[in-house]
Amino acid sequence: MTDADVGPASRIALSLISHTNVGKTTLARTLLRRDVGEVRDLPHVTETADAYPLVESPAGDVLLLWDTPGFGDSARLLRRLEQSGNPLGWFLTQVWDRFVDRPFFSSQQAIRNVRDEADVVLYLVNAGEDPAAAGYVDAEMKILGWIGRPVLVLLNQLGPPRSVADEDHDVGRWSRHFGGHAPVRGVIAFDAFARCWVQEHALLDAIASVLPDERRAAFERLADAWRSRNRAIFEQSMQALAAQLAAAASHTVSIPKSGLAVTARSLLGRVLRGAEAGTDPGVDAAMGELARRLDEQVRAATDRLIELHGLGGRAAAEVLHRLGTEYAVEQAVDPGKSSVIGAALSGALGGLAADLAAGGLTFGAGALIGGLLGAAGGRGLAQAYNLARGRDDSVVRWSGEFLTGRVTGAALRYLAVAHFGRGRGDYVQGEYPSHWRAQVESAVARRGPEFAAVWSAAERGTEAAALEARLRPLLEATVAEVLAALYPVAAKA
């Protein structure tokens, strides 16, 4: 792309700037939703400034993101730039450093990029540091102030998503530290590993606020295109989850009629004697088949979410692994006696186990007997299914209470994917926090009667397509409420 392709009024450039090894390329990959540059835990991995289109508007405007080399010895760099007006300074910065001090030369390229290309500087800091101990910041702010471009500070390396109060605390302490630096126009929490798309909208608003008036119309067109893309991904994600839940609600598996009598005797034995009576092999097989179908549905829906969010590689396996191992299993079942958990840990039903763990093993009063995989010898989860409910055709299906739990699991899987920054690299323990679940369960509970009505419709034989059409707006409203609670400022952007 050249200047001739896009007029100067319709090309807006953002420069990612920071001290070395703070995560510029990682953030660039997350924002671009594709792999660019090189990411290693070493200083000065990026040696040149490279531009990548972030988004284009229907009018032909282009928003560019520049990934630049990191600052090294900032104090020395400041002194050198002050010499750049004389021939010796030109020689040292253009020739000598290129061959003798490559890291220092790379740092100079970042400054040239800001001076020559940037409309707005996105300056990353390691939020895990004490601002007062980050001595390089003052020198780098002097350099950026000398150039005169507006600066937005992005707090990177925040760790796992946290509560609004905790995030506001970090923003406040860094805002106070940057308060004396003229080029800084705002401080935003924006972690490359775990940012959510709604936070991108807050960043867009912040950028618009610091651009000169003559650039804002083009940027607003670009921001609208970015927001439209994000909302389209959100809507398609909710459609994928609605389809999964509708399929689970409509699926039934036939069982031999003889199973009803055995099941009734088993239930009576459990109620009167507390005994673990046997179940009919036909019932067990039907339960196992229903579980295997749900596992396939969960895996397929998760794969679709990952595809929509521009992720790849091992992302699908990692999302399911985290959900299956990091959420607490509630006391409704002993995992050691539940074949679904055992099967999941061995890889047999990883998708279903992740969904169960994320959604909580809570089932309510469905009239089902037997284990989740009775044919494999498991017991427990006795209320996850409804068995026939007095009908003559003898089928097994998921209970409404169980399906409502799957709504919670689906929403949590969506949050896991939506926060999975492409540039984050290998798995990091404990990325997904427990406070998400409380927010999701609260939002689902507020719509409990509406979800129950959908499950009742499924029991009456309503087709999956009609169930999906009813579930999609419910899911959109549920997850939107959760996002607004997790990111109250960003959600308004």
C-alpha positions as MATLAB code, in Angstrom:
seq = 'MTDADVGPASRIALSLISHTNVGKTTLARTLLRRDVGEVRDLPHVTETADAYPLVESPAGDVLLLWDTPGFGDSARLLRRLEQSGNPLGWFLTQVWDRFVDRPFFSSQQAIRNVRDEADVVLYLVNAGEDPAAAGYVDAEMKILGWIGRPVLVLLNQLGPPRSVADEDHDVGRWSRHFGGHAPVRGVIAFDAFARCWVQEHALLDAIASVLPDERRAAFERLADAWRSRNRAIFEQSMQALAAQLAAAASHTVSIPKSGLAVTARSLLGRVLRGAEAGTDPGVDAAMGELARRLDEQVRAATDRLIELHGLGGRAAAEVLHRLGTEYAVEQAVDPGKSSVIGAALSGALGGLAADLAAGGLTFGAGALIGGLLGAAGGRGLAQAYNLARGRDDSVVRWSGEFLTGRVTGAALRYLAVAHFGRGRGDYVQGEYPSHWRAQVESAVARRGPEFAAVWSAAERGTEAAALEARLRPLLEATVAEVLAALYPVAAKA';
ca = [
       0.000    0.000    0.000;
       1.404    3.442   -0.958;
       0.419    7.045   -0.434;
      -0.914    7.035   -3.994;
      -3.416    4.325   -3.137;
      -5.068    6.220   -0.284;
      -5.237    9.988    0.116;
      -3.566   11.491    3.197;
      -6.880   12.637    4.645;
      -8.227    9.089    4.666;
      -5.197    7.262    6.056;
      -4.772    7.336    9.824;
      -1.777    5.769   11.529;
      -1.361    4.423   15.055;
       2.160    3.716   16.288;
       2.724    1.080   18.971;
       5.593    2.334   21.117;
       7.086    1.040   24.373;
      10.226    0.069   26.182;
      11.696   -3.117   24.780;
      10.004   -6.455   25.549;
       6.730   -5.048   26.883;
       4.532   -6.738   24.274;
       3.976   -4.536   21.225;
       4.033   -7.359   18.675;
       1.839   -9.505   20.917;
      -0.749   -6.718   21.054;
      -0.441   -6.159   17.309;
      -1.304   -9.821   16.683;
      -4.306   -9.597   18.983;
      -5.660   -6.450   17.327;
      -4.951   -7.666   13.793;
      -6.284  -11.178   14.508;
      -3.380  -12.693   12.597;
       0.271  -13.499   13.229;
       2.724  -10.731   12.352;
       6.307  -10.079   13.357;
       8.169  -12.275   15.813;
       7.360  -12.840   19.487;
      10.134  -13.965   21.841;
      10.954  -13.244   25.481;
      14.056  -11.260   24.534;
      14.818   -7.549   24.137;
      14.864   -5.933   20.689;
      13.162   -8.791   18.846;
      11.479   -6.248   16.533;
      14.168   -4.330   14.605;
      12.132   -2.432   12.007;
       8.906   -0.435   11.940;
       6.206   -2.230    9.927;
       2.703   -1.068    9.028;
      -0.388   -3.299    8.907;
      -3.953   -2.340    7.894;
      -6.265   -2.693   10.878;
      -9.539   -1.884    9.179;
     -10.884   -0.197    6.058;
     -14.117    1.753    5.722;
     -16.577    1.453    2.815;
     -15.407    4.936    1.764;
     -11.837    3.689    1.339;
     -10.354    5.064    4.553;
      -7.564    2.948    6.071;
      -6.463    2.630    9.685;
      -2.820    1.519    9.905;
      -1.085   -0.009   12.897;
       2.688    0.411   13.074;
       4.598   -2.212   15.051;
       7.905   -0.598   16.018;
      11.202   -1.545   17.702;
      11.281   -1.022   21.448;
      13.160    1.654   23.325;
      16.415    0.493   24.869;
      18.678    2.998   26.656;
      16.110    5.794   26.669;
      18.313    8.408   28.336;
      21.092    7.858   25.819;
      18.596    7.934   22.977;
      17.259   11.287   24.154;
      20.755   12.765   24.154;
      21.456   11.406   20.680;
      18.243   12.800   19.209;
      19.099   16.229   20.562;
      22.237   16.065   18.349;
      20.372   15.089   15.195;
      20.471   18.590   13.745;
      24.229   18.515   12.985;
      26.233   16.363   10.533;
      27.935   14.335   13.255;
      24.587   13.509   14.785;
      23.250   12.491   11.355;
      26.260   10.198   10.774;
      25.972    8.541   14.163;
      22.251    7.910   13.874;
      22.147    6.917   10.199;
      25.379    5.003    9.644;
      27.449    4.187   12.704;
      24.681    2.789   14.893;
      23.274    0.728   12.031;
      26.377   -1.477   12.050;
      27.887   -1.076   15.519;
      24.891   -0.825   17.861;
      21.919   -2.465   16.181;
      19.537   -2.417   19.200;
      20.185    1.289   19.715;
      19.669    1.923   16.005;
      16.358    0.016   16.157;
      15.176    2.263   18.979;
      15.874    5.282   16.792;
      13.668    3.806   14.091;
      10.735    3.851   16.497;
      11.212    7.566   17.061;
      11.452    8.262   13.360;
       8.227    6.329   12.859;
       6.384    8.477   15.408;
       7.796   11.674   13.927;
       7.074   10.778   10.303;
       3.988    8.547   10.395;
       1.952    8.596   13.606;
      -1.311   10.407   14.124;
      -1.655    8.870   17.598;
       0.892    7.009   19.735;
      -0.235    3.913   21.652;
       2.370    3.656   24.404;
       2.438    0.313   26.222;
       3.606   -0.149   29.781;
       3.956   -3.252   31.921;
       1.121   -2.728   34.403;
       2.731   -5.238   36.760;
       5.528   -2.782   37.473;
       5.467   -0.069   40.102;
       5.157    3.170   38.074;
       7.737    4.875   40.279;
      10.255    2.095   39.583;
       9.855    2.315   35.791;
      12.598    4.901   35.422;
      12.705    4.678   31.637;
       9.207    6.150   31.343;
      10.232    9.752   32.071;
      12.945    9.765   29.394;
      10.616    8.186   26.845;
       7.881   10.694   27.608;
      10.359   13.528   27.048;
      11.235   12.057   23.665;
       7.581   11.678   22.683;
       6.830   15.167   23.992;
       9.625   16.520   21.797;
       7.933   15.006   18.764;
       4.524   16.325   19.783;
       2.078   13.545   18.882;
      -0.823   12.732   21.255;
      -0.122    9.672   23.429;
      -2.576    7.124   24.833;
      -1.055    4.862   27.486;
      -2.178    1.214   27.327;
      -1.716   -0.894   30.451;
      -0.441   -4.259   29.232;
       0.492   -7.427   31.159;
      -2.353   -6.952   33.620;
      -2.716  -10.681   34.222;
      -6.083  -12.467   34.335;
      -9.238  -10.360   33.877;
     -10.185   -8.825   37.202;
     -13.008   -6.904   38.812;
     -13.889   -3.368   37.732;
     -12.544   -1.983   41.028;
      -9.168   -3.698   40.644;
      -8.777   -2.501   37.071;
      -9.767    1.049   38.009;
      -7.123    0.987   40.743;
      -4.375    0.212   38.214;
      -5.614    2.855   35.802;
      -5.675    5.389   38.630;
      -2.122    4.805   39.834;
      -0.663    4.956   36.326;
      -2.772    8.025   35.482;
      -1.317    9.825   38.483;
       2.196    8.892   37.389;
       1.655   10.194   33.854;
      -0.180   13.300   35.038;
       2.889   15.509   34.639;
       3.636   14.488   31.063;
       2.044   16.768   28.506;
       1.741   14.350   25.554;
      -0.295   11.783   27.536;
      -4.002   12.235   26.829;
      -5.389    9.140   28.550;
      -4.623    5.826   30.287;
      -6.541    2.668   29.316;
      -6.436   -0.913   30.595;
      -5.828   -2.997   27.476;
      -4.066   -6.324   27.942;
      -2.760   -8.112   24.852;
      -3.432  -11.553   26.333;
      -6.927  -11.057   27.693;
      -8.567   -7.961   26.238;
     -12.209   -8.247   25.190;
     -13.649   -6.742   22.028;
     -15.835   -4.264   23.916;
     -12.622   -2.682   25.235;
     -11.591   -2.046   21.633;
     -14.592    0.259   21.328;
     -13.422    2.301   24.314;
      -9.988    2.557   22.684;
     -11.588    3.806   19.464;
     -13.404    6.541   21.384;
     -10.173    7.575   23.083;
      -8.362    7.800   19.739;
     -11.156    9.879   18.224;
     -10.954   12.336   21.124;
      -7.275   13.198   20.498;
      -7.289   13.462   16.704;
      -7.393   16.902   15.064;
     -10.777   17.966   13.771;
      -9.882   17.436   10.122;
      -9.105   13.742   10.772;
     -12.153   12.828   12.814;
     -14.677   12.281   10.038;
     -12.470    9.669    8.385;
     -11.720    8.043   11.722;
     -15.396    7.845   12.642;
     -16.025    5.935    9.418;
     -13.205    3.579   10.339;
     -14.457    3.201   13.908;
     -17.947    2.385   12.641;
     -16.493   -0.311   10.379;
     -14.534   -1.772   13.316;
     -17.573   -1.780   15.605;
     -19.758   -3.324   12.900;
     -17.238   -6.119   12.423;
     -17.109   -6.827   16.161;
     -20.881   -6.827   16.515;
     -21.240   -9.165   13.534;
     -18.830  -11.606   15.193;
     -20.787  -11.348   18.437;
     -24.095  -12.051   16.685;
     -22.659  -14.993   14.773;
     -21.206  -16.364   18.005;
     -24.583  -16.200   19.709;
     -26.137  -17.923   16.701;
     -23.596  -20.770   16.977;
     -24.344  -21.219   20.682;
     -28.097  -20.995   20.128;
     -27.842  -23.732   17.495;
     -25.885  -25.940   19.907;
     -28.391  -25.476   22.732;
     -31.374  -25.968   20.424;
     -29.897  -29.227   19.151;
     -29.296  -30.442   22.712;
     -32.855  -29.544   23.731;
     -34.456  -31.293   20.753;
     -32.388  -34.471   20.777;
     -33.936  -37.633   22.159;
     -32.737  -41.220   22.203;
     -35.183  -44.144   22.221;
     -34.844  -46.871   24.856;
     -36.431  -50.300   25.170;
     -39.765  -50.273   26.978;
     -38.416  -52.779   29.483;
     -36.134  -50.065   30.758;
     -39.024  -48.188   32.335;
     -39.808  -50.894   34.840;
     -36.180  -51.364   35.811;
     -35.786  -47.612   36.183;
     -38.850  -47.366   38.424;
     -37.526  -50.129   40.704;
     -34.138  -48.398   40.806;
     -35.705  -45.085   41.785;
     -37.809  -46.718   44.524;
     -34.720  -48.443   45.909;
     -32.758  -45.217   46.022;
     -35.539  -43.270   47.701;
     -36.494  -45.903   50.309;
     -33.141  -47.533   51.027;
     -30.555  -45.073   49.779;
     -29.241  -47.973   47.727;
     -27.508  -47.716   44.376;
     -29.671  -50.135   42.435;
     -28.709  -51.232   38.937;
     -30.056  -49.667   35.776;
     -31.183  -51.255   32.555;
     -28.422  -51.542   29.914;
     -30.768  -50.025   27.344;
     -31.277  -46.937   29.495;
     -27.573  -46.684   30.129;
     -26.805  -46.920   26.419;
     -29.352  -44.207   25.624;
     -27.832  -41.914   28.238;
     -24.370  -42.513   26.848;
     -25.501  -41.738   23.314;
     -27.125  -38.490   24.425;
     -23.934  -37.494   26.237;
     -21.773  -38.260   23.208;
     -24.006  -36.127   20.998;
     -23.751  -33.213   23.392;
     -19.973  -33.567   23.520;
     -19.827  -33.307   19.725;
     -22.082  -30.258   19.778;
     -19.977  -28.483   22.403;
     -16.756  -29.148   20.496;
     -18.238  -27.988   17.186;
     -19.649  -24.794   18.722;
     -16.335  -24.007   20.407;
     -14.480  -24.523   17.139;
     -16.896  -22.126   15.456;
     -16.342  -19.456   18.140;
     -12.596  -19.775   17.717;
     -12.855  -19.470   13.939;
     -15.026  -16.353   14.229;
     -12.529  -14.683   16.574;
      -9.547  -15.213   14.279;
      -7.810  -17.728   16.528;
      -6.128  -20.914   15.472;
      -3.563  -23.559   16.259;
      -4.104  -25.158   19.661;
      -6.641  -22.572   20.766;
      -9.652  -24.915   20.724;
      -7.974  -27.561   22.856;
      -6.644  -24.946   25.280;
     -10.024  -23.260   25.770;
     -11.707  -26.586   26.553;
      -8.822  -27.643   28.789;
      -9.017  -24.483   30.848;
     -12.756  -24.610   31.200;
     -12.621  -28.279   32.163;
      -9.906  -27.934   34.797;
     -10.042  -24.440   36.218;
     -13.671  -23.992   37.173;
     -14.705  -25.505   40.478;
     -16.968  -28.545   40.311;
     -19.892  -28.026   42.635;
     -20.938  -30.476   45.312;
     -23.823  -31.874   43.257;
     -21.616  -34.774   42.200;
     -18.415  -36.474   43.280;
     -16.130  -36.233   40.225;
     -14.443  -39.459   41.215;
     -17.729  -41.312   40.756;
     -18.897  -39.530   37.650;
     -17.990  -41.205   34.406;
     -18.278  -37.969   32.413;
     -15.468  -36.378   34.407;
     -13.393  -39.528   34.219;
     -13.994  -39.791   30.506;
     -13.136  -36.132   30.050;
      -9.844  -36.416   31.885;
      -8.917  -39.317   29.634;
      -9.925  -37.319   26.570;
     -13.121  -39.193   25.745;
     -15.593  -36.384   26.411;
     -13.458  -33.294   26.849;
     -15.954  -30.883   25.336;
     -18.862  -32.017   27.477;
     -16.785  -32.069   30.664;
     -15.593  -28.530   29.969;
     -19.180  -27.419   29.515;
     -20.322  -29.181   32.683;
     -17.499  -27.764   34.757;
     -17.956  -24.249   33.388;
     -21.722  -24.352   33.812;
     -21.665  -25.993   37.210;
     -22.826  -29.522   37.956;
     -26.274  -28.466   39.080;
     -29.290  -30.216   37.656;
     -32.526  -29.675   39.557;
     -35.394  -32.148   39.744;
     -35.496  -33.885   36.374;
     -36.862  -37.428   36.524;
     -33.846  -39.310   35.212;
     -32.091  -42.325   36.668;
     -28.537  -43.515   36.071;
     -25.092  -42.188   35.308;
     -24.043  -39.772   32.600;
     -22.296  -42.659   30.934;
     -23.980  -45.607   32.586;
     -22.691  -48.003   29.965;
     -19.177  -47.115   31.100;
     -19.981  -47.898   34.723;
     -20.520  -44.355   35.958;
     -23.070  -43.249   38.551;
     -24.389  -39.902   39.717;
     -25.776  -36.939   37.791;
     -29.128  -38.556   38.407;
     -31.172  -35.512   37.557;
     -29.567  -34.519   34.273;
     -32.115  -36.340   32.119;
     -35.839  -36.693   31.744;
     -36.997  -40.226   31.087;
     -40.202  -40.507   29.056;
     -42.300  -38.577   31.617;
     -45.204  -40.973   31.299;
     -45.142  -41.275   27.517;
     -45.303  -44.626   25.782;
     -42.458  -44.110   23.315;
     -39.776  -44.426   26.007;
     -37.152  -41.829   25.121;
     -34.459  -40.114   27.128;
     -33.727  -36.395   26.789;
     -31.974  -33.659   28.725;
     -34.019  -32.034   31.465;
     -34.862  -28.348   31.409;
     -32.830  -27.760   34.558;
     -29.800  -29.344   32.949;
     -30.225  -27.307   29.765;
     -30.347  -24.054   31.727;
     -27.009  -25.052   33.201;
     -25.724  -25.475   29.673;
     -26.647  -21.855   28.948;
     -24.241  -20.840   31.695;
     -21.580  -23.127   30.259;
     -22.092  -21.741   26.751;
     -21.807  -18.129   27.922;
     -18.612  -18.890   29.841;
     -17.115  -20.629   26.833;
     -17.912  -17.547   24.775;
     -16.170  -15.289   27.314;
     -13.153  -17.577   27.299;
     -12.811  -17.297   23.521;
     -13.620  -13.571   23.364;
     -10.771  -12.855   25.819;
      -8.273  -15.163   24.125;
      -5.812  -12.733   22.489;
      -4.184  -14.270   19.427;
      -0.780  -12.982   20.448;
      -0.851  -14.510   23.910;
       1.202  -17.578   23.023;
       1.231  -20.662   25.243;
      -1.247  -21.494   27.948;
      -1.131  -19.370   31.106;
      -2.601  -20.900   34.250;
      -5.677  -19.273   35.712;
      -6.531  -16.800   32.965;
     -10.277  -17.014   33.479;
     -11.529  -15.597   36.776;
     -14.245  -16.876   39.058;
     -16.162  -13.565   39.081;
     -17.262  -14.202   35.497;
     -19.376  -17.108   36.619;
     -21.294  -15.102   39.214;
     -22.165  -12.505   36.579;
     -23.271  -15.161   34.073;
     -25.385  -17.109   36.551;
     -27.116  -13.899   37.623;
     -27.905  -12.900   34.031;
     -29.169  -16.403   33.179;
     -31.328  -16.547   36.315;
     -33.057  -13.278   35.360;
     -34.212  -14.971   32.176;
     -34.951  -18.317   33.782;
     -38.676  -18.405   32.914;
     -37.931  -17.529   29.278;
     -35.369  -20.309   28.958;
     -37.754  -22.712   30.708;
     -40.417  -21.875   28.138;
     -38.009  -22.839   25.342;
     -37.241  -26.193   26.992;
     -40.962  -26.843   27.410;
     -41.461  -26.125   23.732;
     -38.714  -28.655   22.953;
     -40.522  -31.315   24.987;
     -43.680  -30.607   22.990;
     -41.783  -31.405   19.801;
     -40.848  -27.930   18.513;
     -38.188  -28.251   15.853;
     -34.592  -27.207   16.503;
     -34.697  -24.306   14.014;
     -37.625  -22.715   15.846;
     -35.908  -23.251   19.203;
     -32.750  -21.620   17.860;
     -34.730  -18.569   16.740;
     -36.087  -18.146   20.279;
     -32.756  -18.813   21.984;
     -30.612  -16.427   19.987;
     -32.072  -13.122   21.286;
     -32.107  -14.548   24.802;
     -28.425  -15.415   24.576;
     -27.544  -12.046   23.054;
     -29.306  -10.215   25.875;
     -27.725  -12.457   28.523;
     -24.148  -12.100   27.307;
     -24.537   -8.380   26.563;
     -25.644   -7.874   30.165;
     -22.580   -9.752   31.404;
     -20.215   -7.721   29.216;
     -21.787   -4.474   30.431;
     -21.251   -5.578   34.037;
     -17.639   -6.648   33.423;
     -16.731   -3.531   31.407;
     -19.198   -0.761   32.325;
     -17.217    2.023   30.638;
     -16.223    0.055   27.551;
     -19.725   -1.315   27.040;
     -21.018    2.216   26.488;
     -18.495    2.870   23.731;
];
